[in-house]
């Protein structure tokens, strides 16, 4: 049989060990062109701009 702990771990020590498992909220910033929320340092998926420069071309939908 494996050895067993001699003392009970306190709740604080147990919780400090698991502190890196906590969920973090996503940080969003507003796009300067279309004012949609986007991830910082990423291309805006709504308008396709990054730092005021159009990087992605948005396709226009053709109506039949």
ZADO-1210 file (C-alpha; in nm, 4 decimals, padded with zeros to 6 digits):
<atoms>
<atom x="00.0000" y="00.0000" z="00.0000" code="UNK" pos="1"/>
<atom x="00.1233" y="00.3547" z="-00.0711" code="UNK" pos="2"/>
<atom x="00.2004" y="00.5872" z="00.2168" code="UNK" pos="3"/>
<atom x="-00.0818" y="00.8035" z="00.3484" code="UNK" pos="4"/>
<atom x="-00.0619" y="01.1714" z="00.4529" code="UNK" pos="5"/>
<atom x="00.0052" y="01.2245" z="00.8233" code="UNK" pos="6"/>
<atom x="-00.1909" y="01.5520" z="00.8476" code="UNK" pos="7"/>
<atom x="-00.5019" y="01.6885" z="00.6805" code="UNK" pos="8"/>
<atom x="-00.4308" y="01.9634" z="00.4248" code="UNK" pos="9"/>
<atom x="-00.5990" y="02.2915" z="00.5098" code="UNK" pos="10"/>
<atom x="-00.8599" y="02.4322" z="00.2709" code="UNK" pos="11"/>
<atom x="-00.6351" y="02.7296" z="00.1985" code="UNK" pos="12"/>
<atom x="-00.3391" y="02.5146" z="00.0979" code="UNK" pos="13"/>
<atom x="-00.5625" y="02.2938" z="-00.1162" code="UNK" pos="14"/>
<atom x="-00.7248" y="02.5935" z="-00.2870" code="UNK" pos="15"/>
<atom x="-00.3915" y="02.7674" z="-00.3532" code="UNK" pos="16"/>
<atom x="-00.2738" y="02.4573" z="-00.5341" code="UNK" pos="17"/>
<atom x="-00.5823" y="02.4734" z="-00.7588" code="UNK" pos="18"/>
<atom x="-00.5737" y="02.8502" z="-00.8156" code="UNK" pos="19"/>
<atom x="-00.4479" y="02.8169" z="-01.1734" code="UNK" pos="20"/>
<atom x="-00.7603" y="02.6187" z="-01.2662" code="UNK" pos="21"/>
<atom x="-00.9887" y="02.9223" z="-01.2312" code="UNK" pos="22"/>
<atom x="-01.1640" y="03.0478" z="-01.5456" code="UNK" pos="23"/>
<atom x="-01.0648" y="03.3892" z="-01.6746" code="UNK" pos="24"/>
<atom x="-01.2937" y="03.6302" z="-01.8548" code="UNK" pos="25"/>
<atom x="-01.2210" y="03.7158" z="-02.2176" code="UNK" pos="26"/>
<atom x="-01.0810" y="04.0671" z="-02.2639" code="UNK" pos="27"/>
<atom x="-01.2496" y="04.2469" z="-02.5549" code="UNK" pos="28"/>
<atom x="-01.1896" y="04.5900" z="-02.7060" code="UNK" pos="29"/>
<atom x="-01.4006" y="04.8002" z="-02.9412" code="UNK" pos="30"/>
<atom x="-01.3052" y="04.8167" z="-03.3099" code="UNK" pos="31"/>
<atom x="-01.2256" y="05.1736" z="-03.4143" code="UNK" pos="32"/>
<atom x="-01.3903" y="05.1291" z="-03.7564" code="UNK" pos="33"/>
<atom x="-01.7172" y="04.9389" z="-03.6984" code="UNK" pos="34"/>
<atom x="-01.7381" y="04.9612" z="-03.3145" code="UNK" pos="35"/>
<atom x="-01.7875" y="04.5847" z="-03.2749" code="UNK" pos="36"/>
<atom x="-01.6162" y="04.4024" z="-02.9894" code="UNK" pos="37"/>
<atom x="-01.3031" y="04.2077" z="-03.0880" code="UNK" pos="38"/>
<atom x="-00.9940" y="04.0509" z="-02.9314" code="UNK" pos="39"/>
<atom x="-00.7024" y="04.2911" z="-02.8806" code="UNK" pos="40"/>
<atom x="-00.4180" y="04.2676" z="-03.1384" code="UNK" pos="41"/>
<atom x="-00.6424" y="04.0702" z="-03.3772" code="UNK" pos="42"/>
<atom x="-00.8082" y="04.1530" z="-03.7081" code="UNK" pos="43"/>
<atom x="-01.1711" y="04.2578" z="-03.6701" code="UNK" pos="44"/>
<atom x="-01.3803" y="03.9766" z="-03.8169" code="UNK" pos="45"/>
<atom x="-01.6747" y="04.2083" z="-03.8803" code="UNK" pos="46"/>
<atom x="-01.5069" y="04.4736" z="-04.1000" code="UNK" pos="47"/>
<atom x="-01.1672" y="04.3079" z="-04.1714" code="UNK" pos="48"/>
<atom x="-00.9455" y="04.5929" z="-04.0474" code="UNK" pos="49"/>
<atom x="-00.6401" y="04.5954" z="-03.8231" code="UNK" pos="50"/>
<atom x="-00.4941" y="04.9198" z="-03.6884" code="UNK" pos="51"/>
<atom x="-00.7067" y="05.1221" z="-03.9332" code="UNK" pos="52"/>
<atom x="-00.5869" y="04.9284" z="-04.2409" code="UNK" pos="53"/>
<atom x="-00.8135" y="04.6901" z="-04.4334" code="UNK" pos="54"/>
<atom x="-00.6502" y="04.3472" z="-04.4173" code="UNK" pos="55"/>
<atom x="-00.9355" y="04.1148" z="-04.5143" code="UNK" pos="56"/>
<atom x="-01.1662" y="04.1787" z="-04.8067" code="UNK" pos="57"/>
<atom x="-01.5302" y="04.1331" z="-04.7166" code="UNK" pos="58"/>
<atom x="-01.7291" y="03.9618" z="-04.9913" code="UNK" pos="59"/>
<atom x="-02.0544" y="04.1224" z="-05.0931" code="UNK" pos="60"/>
<atom x="-02.3467" y="03.8828" z="-05.1180" code="UNK" pos="61"/>
<atom x="-02.4996" y="03.8525" z="-05.4634" code="UNK" pos="62"/>
<atom x="-02.8779" y="03.8482" z="-05.4736" code="UNK" pos="63"/>
<atom x="-03.0307" y="03.6280" z="-05.7430" code="UNK" pos="64"/>
</atoms>
